[in-house]
């Protein structure tokens, strides 16, 4: 049985009142290959007939996130910028009933959480705490690798142009701000 798709609760109390938002868990087992690592390895990325090859071989990841950290995305843009991805620790949460989740988030979850055969995955829940910073640069990255619920093989996305990953010590978490106009949809990262 593969991992279920997850809709996570995130609470925002920055305005004085607290509001609960629902965001998607896009992936787990996350790692990055920095631009420096690509340069050191001497590897070249080649696309032939729509398939990606690395010569002489794919560079190893030089930024790997601890077990239990997940890649989250606010598809609505209500809590977080739609082009900001966060890597945070997932907490267990109460069971989430579909009627608790706003229809637009539930629809995004149903579109994203399908397996390689286009079958809908069961949805599970949890919660995360979103760090507020201050943010410190961790690395400039070329490639993200992550696992996704419903798929056996890991996903990879090559960033062109490269993007930076930042971290926050207060409420440990990481932020991957993608350029404005980014495209992240039910297929995953599209651009950059």
Secondary structure by P-SEA (a helix, b strand, c coil): ccccbbbbbbbbccccbbbbbbbbccccccccccaaaaaaacbbbbbcccccccccccccccccccccbbbbbccccccccccbbbbbbbbbbcccccccccaaaaaaaaaccccccccccbbbbbbbbbbcccccccccccccccccccccbbbbbbbccbbbbbbbcccccccccccccccccccccccc
